[in-house]
Amino acid sequence: MPELPEVETVRLGLSNLIIGKTICDVKYDWAKSFPNDANQVTSFVLGSSITAVDRRAKLLLINLSSKYTLAVHLKMTGQLVYDDIKADLRYGAGHPSDSLVHGLPDKTTRVTFSFKSGSKLYFNDMRKFGWVKLLPTVEVDDMEFVKKLGPEPLTSQFDIAALGSTLQKRPKTSIKAALLDQSVVAGLGNIYVDEALHMAKIHPLRAVASLSARERALLCSSIETVIQKGLDSGGSSSKNYVNAQGQKGSYLTFARVYGRGSEPCEVDGTAISKIKVAGRGTHICTTCQVLAPANSTIATTRRMK
């Protein structure tokens, strides 16, 4: 699933591409991907211009001049890709050769937004778990998903005190399971949790209550560092993720542990192990990240083949 850096990279790209454009048509082939009333779409989407592209955690918010918002959740395999057809860039210099745009729309395209300019915005989703929901902009903060969000990294909301405050609500939970909870830290997912825990030298099965003040401070700093590195790299290139122009990110090229099972740890050379924590494949260095015996019963691990 795209995480904060990937979704923010898409937001930044869309902000440069679609703000000010007017939507003249919407087509979709899967009702669950676009679960909206046809009359509301006609009244509040068609003929409306895009005024801003915002984000809350992993949720993209495309604000319209009609005072309505298209809330987009990419879930596991969702993509938002812009194609400037009118400018004859489809096969020209406007899109790099590795861009997904050249093959769109395809069988994964669930929703197509057409703009008056002739360009299009495609919502692709191979697994069909993502969605684009229309709602009044004033109701965005009342969405259940949004109301439960914890502090977001790289903002004034997030610091050592804020992280400690949200973590203390789950003292017996493993630190990885806690960090995957969007009410603890908004926007984190499997990749960046593994990366932050390795950087902070904390085993993912450690109980939240077992972390010292120094470890919490290191974890806070590590979360900010890996998120910023992800942004600087244009997100990860894991599976289906692409940016707003259909290109893959490069974060996994620089990953410390994620996706590097059996490769040497860059810190001490120990082979990176892959275990399961909170139902998720988890990458660790058993030398850098030691699990104290007292915490070994918090959750079970098993070597993944």
LUMMARFI-702398 format. One record per atom (N, C-alpha, C, CB): x, y, z. Coordinates in steps of 0.2 Angstrom, whole numbers, padded with zeros to 4 digits, always signed. Glycine has a CB too. Layout:
XYZ ...
//
This chain:
+0004-0006+0000 +0000+0000+0000 +0004+0006+0000 -0005+0000+0006 +0003+0011-0004 +0007+0017-0004 +0006+0021+0003 +0004+0022-0009 +0012+0023+0005 +0012+0026+0012 +0013+0034+0011 +0018+0023+0016 +0014+0037+0017 +0014+0044+0017 +0019+0047+0011 +0016+0047+0023 +0025+0045+0010 +0029+0048+0005 +0026+0047-0002 +0036+0045+0005 +0024+0041-0003 +0021+0040-0010 +0015+0044-0011 +0019+0032-0011 +0010+0045-0006 +0004+0049-0007 +0006+0056-0008 -0001+0047-0002 +0011+0058-0004 +0013+0065-0004 +0016+0067-0011 +0017+0067+0002 +0020+0062-0013 +0023+0063-0020 +0018+0064-0025 +0028+0057-0022 +0012+0060-0025 +0007+0060-0030 +0003+0067-0029 +0002+0055-0029 +0002+0069-0023 -0001+0076-0021 +0003+0081-0024 -0002+0077-0014 +0009+0081-0023 +0014+0087-0026 +0013+0087-0034 +0021+0086-0024 +0014+0081-0037 +0013+0081-0044 +0007+0083-0047 +0014+0073-0046 +0001+0081-0043 -0005+0083-0046 -0006+0091-0045 -0011+0079-0042 -0004+0093-0039 -0004+0101-0038 -0001+0105-0044 -0001+0102-0031 +0004+0102-0047 +0007+0105-0052 +0004+0104-0059 +0014+0103-0053 -0001+0099-0059 -0004+0097-0066 -0011+0099-0067 -0003+0090-0066 -0015+0098-0061 -0022+0099-0062 -0026+0105-0059 -0025+0093-0060 -0022+0108-0055 -0026+0114-0051 -0028+0119-0057 -0021+0118-0046 -0034+0121-0057 -0037+0126-0061 -0040+0123-0067 -0031+0130-0064 -0039+0116-0068 -0043+0113-0074 -0050+0111-0072 -0039+0106-0075 -0054+0111-0077 -0061+0110-0076 -0063+0103-0079 -0065+0116-0080 -0067+0100-0074 -0069+0093-0076 -0075+0093-0081 -0071+0089-0070 -0075+0090-0086 -0081+0090-0091 -0084+0083-0092 -0078+0093-0098 -0081+0078-0089 -0084+0072-0090 -0080+0067-0085 -0083+0069-0097 -0084+0062-0082 -0082+0057-0078 -0085+0050-0080 -0084+0058-0070 -0080+0045-0081 -0083+0039-0083 -0079+0034-0078 -0081+0037-0090 -0083+0028-0076 -0080+0023-0072 -0083+0016-0074 -0082+0025-0064 -0079+0011-0072 -0082+0004-0074 -0083+0000-0068 -0077+0001-0079 -0082+0002-0062 -0083-0002-0056 -0086+0003-0051 -0076-0004-0054 -0092+0001-0049 -0096+0006-0044 -0093+0007-0038 -0103+0003-0043 -0089+0002-0035 -0086+0002-0028 -0080+0007-0029 -0084-0005-0026 -0077+0008-0035 -0072+0013-0035 -0074+0020-0035 -0068+0011-0042 -0081+0021-0037 -0083+0028-0038 -0090+0027-0035 -0083+0030-0045 -0091+0027-0028 -0098+0025-0025 -0102+0032-0024 -0097+0022-0019 -0103+0035-0029 -0106+0042-0029 -0113+0043-0032 -0102+0047-0031 -0117+0047-0030 -0124+0048-0033 -0123+0052-0039 -0128+0052-0028 -0126+0049-0044 -0125+0052-0051 -0128+0059-0051 -0129+0048-0056 -0133+0061-0048 -0135+0068-0048 -0130+0073-0045 -0142+0069-0044 -0127+0070-0039 -0122+0075-0036 -0116+0075-0040 -0120+0071-0029 -0114+0070-0044 -0108+0071-0048 -0110+0076-0054 -0107+0064-0052 -0116+0076-0056 -0118+0081-0062 -0118+0088-0059 -0125+0079-0064 -0120+0089-0053 -0121+0095-0050 -0114+0098-0047 -0126+0095-0044 -0110+0094-0044 -0104+0096-0040 -0098+0094-0043 -0105+0094-0033 -0097+0090-0048 -0091+0088-0051 -0091+0091-0058 -0090+0080-0051 -0096+0089-0062 -0095+0092-0069 -0096+0099-0070 -0101+0088-0073 -0091+0102-0073 -0091+0110-0074 -0087+0113-0068 -0098+0112-0074 -0085+0109-0063 -0081+0112-0057 -0074+0112-0059 -0083+0108-0051 -0070+0117-0056 -0063+0117-0057 -0060+0115-0051 -0061+0124-0059 -0054+0112-0052 -0050+0110-0046 -0046+0116-0043 -0045+0104-0048 -0047+0117-0036 -0044+0122-0033 -0038+0121-0029 -0050+0126-0028 -0038+0114-0026 -0032+0112-0022 -0032+0105-0022 -0033+0115-0015 -0026+0102-0021 -0025+0095-0019 -0021+0094-0013 -0021+0092-0025 -0025+0092-0008 -0023+0091-0001 -0022+0084+0001 -0027+0094+0004 -0019+0083+0007 -0018+0076+0009 -0019+0075+0017 -0011+0073+0007 -0022+0070+0019 -0023+0068+0026 -0020+0061+0027 -0030+0069+0029 -0014+0060+0030 -0011+0053+0030 -0011+0050+0023 -0015+0049+0035 -0014+0045+0022 -0014+0042+0015 -0020+0043+0011 -0013+0034+0016 -0024+0048+0013 -0030+0050+0009 -0028+0057+0005 -0035+0051+0014 -0029+0056-0001 -0029+0062-0006 -0035+0066-0006 -0026+0060-0013 -0035+0072-0006 -0041+0077-0006 -0041+0082-0012 -0042+0080+0001 -0045+0080-0017 -0045+0085-0023 -0051+0090-0022 -0046+0081-0030 -0050+0096-0020 -0055+0101-0019 -0057+0104-0025 -0052+0106-0014 -0064+0105-0025 -0067+0108-0031 -0070+0115-0030 -0073+0103-0034 -0071+0119-0035 -0074+0125-0034 -0081+0125-0032 -0074+0129-0041 -0084+0119-0033 -0091+0118-0030 -0092+0118-0023 -0094+0112-0034 -0086+0118-0019 -0086+0117-0012 -0087+0110-0010 -0091+0121-0008 -0086+0105-0015 -0086+0098-0014 -0078+0096-0015 -0090+0094-0019 -0077+0090-0012 -0071+0087-0012 -0071+0079-0015 -0067+0087-0005 -0066+0077-0019 -0065+0071-0021 -0060+0068-0016 -0064+0070-0029 -0062+0063-0012 -0058+0060-0007 -0055+0053-0010 -0061+0059+0000 -0049+0053-0011 -0046+0047-0015 -0042+0043-0010 -0042+0049-0021 -0044+0036-0009 -0039+0032-0006 -0036+0027-0010 -0043+0028+0000 -0030+0026-0011 -0027+0022-0016 -0027+0015-0013 -0020+0024-0017 -0027+0014-0007 -0027+0007-0004 -0021+0003-0006 -0034+0003-0006 -0022-0003-0009 -0016-0007-0010 -0013-0006-0017 -0018-0014-0010 -0017-0005-0022 -0014-0004-0029 -0016+0002-0033 -0016-0011-0033 -0019+0007-0029 -0022+0012-0033 -0017+0017-0036 -0026+0016-0028 -0018+0020-0041 -0014+0025-0044 -0018+0031-0047 -0010+0022-0050 -0015+0037-0047 -0018+0043-0050 -0013+0045-0055 -0020+0048-0045 -0015+0045-0061 -0010+0047-0067 -0013+0052-0071 -0008+0040-0070 -0009+0057-0073 -0012+0062-0077 -0009+0061-0084 -0010+0069-0074 -0013+0063-0089 -0011+0062-0096 -0013+0068-0100 -0014+0056-0099 -0008+0072-0102 -0009+0078-0106 -0010+0076-0114 -0004+0084-0105 -0015+0074-0116 -0016+0071-0123 -0016+0077-0128 -0023+0067-0123 -0019+0083-0126 -0020+0088-0131 -0013+0091-0133 -0024+0094-0127 -0009+0091-0128 -0002+0094-0130 +0002+0089-0134 +0002+0096-0124 -0001+0083-0136 +0003+0078-0140 +0009+0076-0137 +0005+0081-0147 +0008+0075-0130 +0014+0072-0126 +0013+0065-0125 +0014+0076-0120 +0008+0062-0127 +0007+0055-0126 +0013+0050-0128 +0000+0052-0129 +0016+0051-0133 +0021+0047-0135 +0028+0052-0137 +0020+0043-0141 +0027+0058-0134 +0033+0062-0136 +0037+0064-0130 +0030+0069-0138 +0041+0069-0130 +0046+0071-0125 +0042+0073-0118 +0050+0077-0127 +0036+0074-0118 +0033+0076-0111 +0032+0071-0106 +0026+0078-0113 +0033+0064-0108 +0033+0059-0103 +0039+0055-0104 +0026+0055-0104 +0043+0053-0099 +0048+0049-0100 +0046+0042-0102 +0052+0048-0093 +0051+0039-0105 +0050+0032-0109 +0047+0027-0104 +0056+0030-0112 +0049+0028-0097 +0047+0023-0092 +0040+0024-0089 +0052+0022-0087 +0037+0030-0092 +0030+0032-0089 +0025+0027-0091 +0029+0039-0091 +0020+0026-0086 +0014+0021-0087 +0009+0025-0092 +0011+0020-0080 +0010+0031-0092 +0005+0035-0096 +0004+0032-0103 +0007+0042-0097 +0009+0030-0106 +0009+0027-0113 +0004+0022-0114 +0016+0025-0115 +0002+0018-0109 -0002+0013-0110 -0009+0014-0107 +0001+0007-0107 -0011+0020-0105 -0017+0021-0102 -0022+0024-0107 -0017+0026-0096 -0029+0023-0106 -0032+0018-0101 -0030+0011-0102 -0039+0020-0100 -0030+0007-0097 -0030+0000-0098 -0035-0004-0094 -0022-0002-0096 -0034-0010-0093 -0039-0014-0090 -0040-0013-0082 -0038-0022-0091 -0035-0009-0079 -0035-0008-0072 -0038-0001-0071 -0028-0008-0069 -0040+0003-0076 -0042+0010-0076 -0050+0009-0073 -0042+0014-0082 -0051+0012-0067 -0058+0012-0064 -0062+0018-0066 -0057+0010-0057 -0058+0024-0065 -0062+0030-0066 -0057+0035-0071 -0063+0034-0059 -0061+0038-0075 -0057+0043-0080 -0060+0050-0079 -0057+0040-0087 -0056+0055-0077 -0059+0061-0077 -0056+0065-0083 -0056+0065-0070 -0061+0068-0087 -0059+0072-0093 -0059+0079-0091 -0063+0070-0099 -0054+0083-0093 -0054+0090-0092 -0055+0094-0099 -0047+0092-0089 -0058+0100-0098 -0059+0104-0104 -0053+0105-0108 -0062+0111-0102 -0047+0105-0105 -0041+0106-0109 -0039+0100-0114 -0035+0107-0104 -0043+0095-0113 -0042+0089-0117 -0037+0084-0113 -0038+0091-0123 -0035+0086-0107 -0031+0081-0103 -0035+0076-0099 -0026+0085-0099 -0032+0071-0096 -0036+0066-0092 -0033+0065-0086 -0038+0060-0096 -0037+0062-0081 -0034+0060-0075 -0037+0053-0074 -0035+0064-0069 -0032+0048-0074 -0034+0041-0073 -0034+0038-0066 -0031+0036-0078 -0039+0035-0063 -0038+0032-0057 -0038+0024-0058 -0044+0033-0052 -0032+0021-0058 -0031+0014-0059 -0031+0010-0053 -0025+0013-0063 -0033+0004-0053 -0033+0000-0046 -0034-0007-0048 -0039+0003-0042 -0029-0011-0049 -0029-0018-0051 -0033-0022-0046 -0022-0021-0051 -0032-0021-0039 -0036-0025-0034 -0043-0023-0033 -0032-0025-0028 -0045-0017-0035 -0051-0014-0034 -0053-0013-0027 -0056-0019-0037 -0048-0011-0022 -0050-0009-0015 -0050-0002-0014 -0044-0012-0011 -0047+0002-0019 -0047+0009-0018 -0054+0012-0020 -0041+0012-0022 -0054+0019-0018 -0061+0022-0020 -0060+0030-0021 -0066+0021-0015 -0064+0033-0024 -0065+0040-0025 -0072+0042-0023 -0063+0042-0033 -0072+0045-0017 -0079+0047-0014 -0080+0055-0014 -0079+0045-0007 -0086+0057-0016 -0088+0064-0017 -0091+0066-0010 -0092+0065-0023 -0089+0071-0007 -0092+0074-0001 -0091+0082-0001 -0090+0070+0005 -0096+0085+0003 -0094+0092+0004 -0088+0093+0008 -0100+0095+0008 -0084+0098+0006 -0077+0099+0008 -0078+0100+0016 -0074+0106+0005 -0083+0104+0018 -0084+0105+0026 -0085+0099+0030 -0090+0110+0027 -0086+0093+0026 -0087+0087+0030 -0081+0082+0030 -0093+0083+0027 -0076+0084+0027 -0070+0080+0027 -0067+0079+0034 -0064+0084+0023 -0067+0084+0038 -0064+0083+0045 -0069+0078+0049 -0064+0089+0048 -0075+0077+0047 -0079+0072+0050 -0079+0065+0048 -0086+0075+0050 -0075+0064+0043 -0075+0057+0040 -0072+0053+0046 -0070+0057+0034 -0074+0047+0047 -0072+0043+0052 -0064+0041+0052 -0075+0036+0052 -0062+0040+0046 -0055+0039+0045 -0051+0045+0047 -0053+0038+0037 -0053+0051+0045 -0049+0057+0047 -0049+0059+0054 -0052+0063+0043 -0055+0058+0058 -0056+0059+0065 -0051+0055+0069 -0063+0058+0067 -0049+0049+0067 -0045+0044+0071 -0038+0045+0070 -0047+0037+0069 -0036+0050+0065 -0029+0050+0063 -0024+0053+0069 -0028+0054+0057 -0018+0050+0070 -0014+0053+0075 -0009+0059+0071 -0009+0047+0077 -0004+0061+0075 +0000+0066+0072 +0004+0064+0066 +0005+0068+0078 +0005+0069+0062 +0008+0067+0055 +0015+0069+0055 +0004+0071+0050 +0020+0065+0053 +0027+0067+0053 +0028+0073+0049 +0031+0061+0050 +0034+0076+0050 +0036+0082+0046 +0031+0088+0047 +0037+0080+0039 +0027+0088+0052 +0023+0094+0054 +0024+0096+0061 +0015+0092+0052 +0021+0101+0063 +0022+0104+0070 +0018+0099+0075 +0019+0111+0070 +0013+0095+0072 +0010+0090+0076 +0014+0085+0079 +0004+0087+0072 +0020+0084+0076 +0024+0078+0077 +0030+0080+0081 +0025+0074+0071 +0031+0077+0087 +0037+0078+0091 +0038+0072+0096 +0038+0085+0094 +0043+0072+0100 +0044+0067+0105 +0038+0066+0109 +0050+0068+0109 +0035+0072+0112 +0029+0072+0116 +0023+0069+0113 +0028+0079+0119 +0022+0071+0107 +0016+0069+0103 +0016+0061+0102 +0015+0072+0097 +0022+0059+0100 +0023+0052+0099 +0022+0048+0106 +0030+0050+0096 +0025+0050+0111 +0024+0047+0117 +0017+0047+0120 +0029+0051+0123 +0014+0052+0118 +0007+0053+0120 +0002+0047+0117 +0004+0060+0119 +0003+0046+0110 -0001+0042+0107 +0001+0034+0108 -0001+0043+0099 +0008+0033+0109 +0010+0027+0111 +0008+0024+0118 +0018+0027+0110 +0008+0029+0122 +0006+0026+0129 -0001+0023+0130 +0007+0032+0134 -0005+0024+0125 -0012+0022+0125 -0012+0014+0123 -0016+0025+0120 -0006+0012+0121 -0005+0005+0119 +0001+0002+0122 -0005+0004+0111 +0002+0002+0128 +0008+0000+0132 +0010-0008+0130 +0008+0001+0139 +0005-0012+0130 +0007-0019+0129 +0008-0021+0122 +0002-0023+0132 +0006-0017+0117 +0007-0019+0110 +0014-0019+0108 +0002-0014+0106 +0015-0023+0103 +0022-0022+0100 +0023-0016+0096 +0023-0028+0095 +0029-0013+0096 +0030-0006+0094 +0028-0006+0086 +0037-0004+0095 +0030-0012+0082 +0028-0011+0075 +0020-0011+0074 +0030-0018+0072 +0016-0015+0078 +0009-0015+0077 +0006-0008+0079 +0006-0020+0082 +0009-0005+0084 +0007+0002+0086 +0009+0007+0081 +0011+0004+0093 +0014+0007+0078 +0016+0011+0073 +0012+0011+0066 +0023+0011+0071 +0009+0005+0065 +0005+0003+0059 -0002+0006+0060 +0005-0004+0058 -0004+0008+0067 -0010+0010+0068 -0010+0018+0067 -0012+0009+0076 -0015+0020+0062 -0015+0027+0060 -0017+0032+0065 -0020+0027+0054 -0019+0029+0071 -0021+0034+0076 -0015+0035+0081 -0026+0031+0081 -0009+0032+0080 -0003+0033+0083 +0001+0037+0079 +0001+0026+0084 +0003+0036+0073 +0006+0040+0068 +0003+0040+0062 +0014+0038+0068 +0001+0045+0059 -0003+0045+0052 +0002+0044+0047 -0007+0052+0052 +0000+0040+0042 +0004+0039+0036 +0009+0034+0036 +0007+0045+0034 +0011+0031+0041 +0016+0026+0041 +0013+0019+0039 +0019+0025+0048 +0017+0015+0036 +0015+0008+0033 +0021+0004+0034 +0013+0008+0026 +0020-0002+0031 +0025-0007+0033 +0032-0006+0031 +0023-0013+0029 +0033-0002+0025 +0040-0001+0023 +0044+0004+0028 +0040+0002+0016 +0040+0010+0029 +0044+0015+0033 +0044+0013+0040 +0040+0021+0032 +0040+0009+0043 +0040+0007+0050 +0046+0002+0050 +0034+0003+0052 +0047-0002+0046 +0053-0007+0046 +0060-0002+0046 +0053-0012+0040 +0060+0003+0041 +0066+0007+0040 +0067+0011+0047 +0065+0011+0035 +0062+0014+0050 +0063+0018+0056 +0065+0014+0062 +0056+0022+0057 +0062+0008+0063 +0064+0004+0068 +0071+0002+0068 +0059-0002+0069 +0073+0000+0062 +0080-0002+0061 +0085+0004+0062 +0082-0005+0053 +0083+0010+0060 +0087+0016+0061 +0088+0017+0068 +0085+0022+0057 +0082+0016+0072 +0082+0018+0079 +0085+0012+0083 +0075+0019+0081 +0087+0006+0080 +0089+0000+0083 +0084-0003+0088 +0096+0001+0087 +0078-0003+0086 +0073-0006+0090 +0070-0012+0087 +0067+0000+0092 +0069-0017+0091 +0066-0023+0088 +0059-0022+0087 +0068-0030+0092 +0056-0024+0082 +0048-0023+0081 +0044-0026+0085 +0047-0025+0074 +0046-0032+0089 +0042-0035+0094 +0043-0032+0101 +0044-0042+0094 +0047-0027+0102 +0047-0024+0108 +0040-0021+0110 +0053-0019+0109 +0038-0022+0117 +0032-0019+0119 +0033-0012+0119 +0030-0022+0126 +0028-0008+0118 +0028-0001+0118 +0031+0002+0125 +0021+0002+0117 +0028-0001+0130 +0030+0001+0137 +0038-0001+0139 +0026-0003+0142 +0041-0005+0135 +0048-0006+0136 +0053-0001+0134 +0050-0013+0133 +0050+0003+0129 +0055+0008+0126 +0057+0014+0131 +0051+0011+0120 +0063+0015+0132 +0065+0021+0136 +0064+0027+0133 +0073+0020+0137 +0065+0033+0137 +0064+0039+0134 +0069+0041+0128 +0065+0045+0139 +0075+0038+0129 +0080+0039+0124 +0078+0035+0117 +0087+0037+0126 +0075+0029+0118 +0073+0026+0112 +0067+0029+0109 +0071+0018+0114 +0062+0032+0113 +0057+0035+0109 +0059+0041+0106 +0052+0037+0115 +0064+0045+0108 +0067+0051+0105 +0070+0048+0098 +0072+0054+0109 +0074+0043+0099 +0078+0040+0093 +0072+0038+0087 +0082+0034+0094 +0067+0035+0090 +0062+0033+0085 +0058+0039+0082 +0057+0029+0089 +0057+0044+0086 +0054+0050+0083 +0058+0053+0077 +0053+0055+0088 +0065+0054+0079 +0069+0056+0074 +0070+0052+0068 +0076+0057+0077 +0070+0045+0069 +0071+0040+0063 +0065+0040+0059 +0072+0033+0066 +0059+0041+0062 +0053+0042+0058 +0053+0048+0053 +0046+0042+0062 +0055+0053+0056 +0056+0059+0052 +0061+0058+0046 +0057+0065+0056 +0066+0055+0048 +0072+0054+0043 +0070+0050+0037 +0078+0051+0046 +0067+0044+0039 +0065+0040+0033 +0059+0042+0029 +0063+0033+0036 +0055+0046+0032 +0049+0049+0028 +0052+0054+0024 +0044+0052+0033 +0057+0058+0026 +0060+0063+0022 +0064+0060+0016 +0064+0068+0026 +0067+0055+0018 +0071+0051+0012 +0067+0049+0007 +0076+0046+0016 +0061+0046+0009 +0056+0043+0005 +0053+0049+0000 +0050+0040+0008 +0052+0055+0003 +0050+0060-0001 +0055+0062-0006 +0048+0066+0003 +0061+0063-0004 +0067+0065-0008 +0068+0060-0014 +0073+0066-0004 +0066+0054-0013 +0067+0049-0018 +0061+0048-0022 +0069+0042-0015 +0056+0052-0021 +0049+0051-0025 +0045+0045-0023 +0051+0051-0032 +0046+0043-0017 +0042+0037-0015 +0046+0030-0016 +0035+0037-0018 +0043+0025-0015 +0046+0018-0016 +0043+0016-0023 +0044+0013-0010 +0047+0011-0025 +0045+0008-0032 +0042+0001-0030 +0051+0007-0037 +0039+0000-0024 +0036-0006-0023 +0030-0008-0026 +0035-0007-0015 +0030-0013-0030 +0024-0016-0033 +0021-0011-0038 +0019-0018-0028 +0015-0008-0036 +0011-0004-0041 +0012+0003-0041 +0004-0006-0041 +0016+0006-0036 +0016+0013-0035 +0019+0016-0041 +0020+0014-0029 +0016+0022-0043 +0019+0027-0048 +0016+0034-0046 +0016+0025-0055 +0020+0039-0048 +0018+0045-0046 +0013+0048-0051 +0024+0050-0046 +0011+0054-0051 +0006+0057-0055 +0007+0057-0062 +0005+0064-0053 +0014+0056-0064 +0015+0056-0071 +0017+0049-0074 +0021+0060-0073 +0015+0044-0069 +0016+0037-0071 +0023+0034-0070 +0014+0036-0078 +0027+0037-0066 +0034+0035-0065 +0035+0032-0058 +0039+0041-0066 +0039+0027-0058 +0041+0024-0051 +0046+0028-0047 +0043+0017-0052 +0045+0027-0040 +0050+0030-0036 +0056+0026-0035 +0046+0032-0029 +0061+0029-0031 +0067+0025-0031 +0069+0024-0024 +0073+0029-0034 +0065+0025-0019 +0067+0024-0012 +0070+0017-0010 +0061+0025-0007 +0067+0012-0013 +0069+0005-0011 +0076+0004-0014 +0064+0000-0014 +0079+0008-0018 +0086+0008-0020 +0090+0009-0014 +0087+0012-0026 +0088+0013-0009 +0092+0016-0004 +0089+0013+0003 +0091+0023-0003 +0084+0008+0003 +0082+0005+0009 +0087+0002+0013 +0076+0000+0007 +0086+0003+0020 +0091+0000+0024 +0090-0008+0025 +0091+0003+0031 +0083-0010+0026 +0082-0017+0027 +0076-0019+0023 +0080-0018+0035 +0071-0015+0022 +0065-0017+0018 +0066-0020+0011 +0060-0012+0018 +0064-0026+0010 +0065-0030+0004 +0072-0032+0003 +0063-0025-0002 +0076-0032+0008 +0083-0034+0007 +0085-0041+0011 +0088-0029+0010 +0080-0045+0012 +0081-0051+0015 +0087-0055+0013 +0075-0056+0015 +0091-0057+0018 +0097-0061+0017 +0103-0057+0014 +0096-0066+0011 +0102-0050+0013 +0107-0046+0011 +0111-0043+0017 +0105-0040+0007 +0117-0041+0017 +0120-0039+0023 +0118-0032+0026 +0128-0038+0022 +0117-0031+0032 +0115-0025+0035 +0121-0020+0034 +0114-0026+0043 +0119-0014+0032 +0124-0009+0030 +0127-0006+0036 +0120-0003+0027 +0125-0008+0042 +0128-0006+0049 +0134-0011+0051 +0123-0005+0054 +0132-0017+0051 +0137-0022+0054 +0138-0028+0050 +0134-0024+0061 +0134-0029+0044 +0135-0034+0040 +0131-0041+0041 +0142-0036+0040 +0128-0041+0046 +0123-0046+0048 +0118-0047+0042 +0120-0046+0055 +0117-0054+0040 +0112-0055+0035 +0105-0053+0038 +0111-0062+0033 +0101-0049+0034 +0095-0046+0036 +0090-0052+0036 +0092-0040+0031 +0086-0052+0041 +0081-0058+0042 +0074-0055+0040 +0081-0061+0049 +0069-0060+0038 +0063-0058+0037 +0058-0062+0041 +0061-0059+0029 +0054-0059+0046 +0050-0062+0050 +0043-0060+0049 +0052-0061+0058 +0038-0062+0053 +0031-0059+0053 +0030-0056+0060 +0026-0065+0051 +0027-0050+0059 +0025-0046+0065 +0019-0043+0064 +0031-0041+0067 +0014-0043+0068 +0007-0040+0067 +0004-0042+0060 +0008-0033+0067 +0006-0049+0058 +0003-0051+0052 +0006-0048+0046 -0004-0050+0051 +0012-0045+0046 +0015-0042+0041 +0023-0044+0040 +0015-0034+0041 +0025-0045+0034 +0032-0047+0033 +0036-0041+0035 +0033-0048+0025 +0041-0043+0039 +0045-0038+0043 +0053-0039+0042 +0043-0038+0050 +0056-0034+0040 +0064-0035+0039 +0068-0032+0045 +0066-0032+0033 +0072-0036+0048 +0076-0034+0053 +0083-0036+0053 +0073-0036+0060 +0088-0033+0057 +0095-0035+0058 +0095-0038+0065 +0100-0029+0057 +0096-0044+0066 +0096-0047+0073 +0101-0045+0077 +0096-0055+0072 +0106-0042+0074 +0112-0039+0078 +0110-0032+0080 +0118-0039+0074 +0108-0028+0076 +0106-0021+0077 +0100-0020+0082 +0105-0017+0071 +0095-0025+0081 +0089-0024+0084 +0088-0031+0088 +0083-0024+0079 +0089-0030+0094 +0089-0036+0099 +0083-0036+0103 +0095-0035+0104 +0080-0042+0103 +0073-0043+0107 +0075-0045+0114 +0069-0047+0103 +0074-0041+0119 +0075-0043+0126 +0071-0049+0128 +0074-0038+0131 +0073-0054+0131 +0070-0060+0133 +0063-0059+0137 +0074-0064+0138 +0063-0053+0140 +0057-0051+0144 +0051-0050+0139 +0058-0046+0149 +0053-0048+0133 +0047-0046+0129 +0046-0051+0123 +0050-0039+0125 +0049-0057+0124 +0048-0062+0119 +0042-0065+0118 +0054-0067+0119 +0037-0064+0123 +0031-0067+0123 +0025-0062+0120 +0029-0070+0129 +0027-0056+0118 +0022-0051+0116 +0019-0054+0110 +0026-0045+0115 +0022-0056+0105 +0020-0059+0099 +0024-0064+0097 +0019-0053+0094 +0022-0068+0092 +0026-0074+0089 +0029-0072+0083 +0022-0080+0089 +0035-0074+0081 +0038-0073+0075 +0039-0080+0071 +0044-0069+0075 +0039-0080+0065 +0041-0086+0061 +0045-0084+0055 +0035-0091+0060 +0050-0088+0054 +0054-0087+0048 +0050-0088+0042 +0060-0091+0048 +0050-0083+0037 +0046-0083+0031 +0051-0086+0026 +0044-0076+0029 +0048-0090+0022 +0051-0094+0016 +0052-0089+0010 +0048-0100+0014 
//
